[in-house]
Amino acid sequence: MRTYREVTYPEYKRQVLSEITCELCRKTTKYEWKMGDYNLVEVEVRLKTGTSYPEGGMGEEINIDICPSCFENKLVPWVQSQGGSAEVGDWEL
């Protein structure tokens, strides 16, 4: 779950992210799950439906906020218990 706060500027108002809460364990973080300046920890669980054309598109999105610990220790074991698997691979920029 994402919590937003309203920030007022002289010319407009804007909603900015203030906190992310894990839907499973209720652990919270500010902005993102990483620990330290150069450590990357991203978790994304989402379903995106709609239309997509070269000039644009629109649709609906369902997001589930989950911390890295619950992803590894709850979601992956659940997927495996349902007969699925989690693919592990390397990445680089």
ABEGO torsion letter per residue (X at the ends): XBBBBBBBBAABBBBBBABBBBAAAGBBBBGBABBEAABBBBBBBBBBBEBBBAAEBBEBBBBBBBBAAAAAAAAAAAAAAAGBBBBBBBBBX
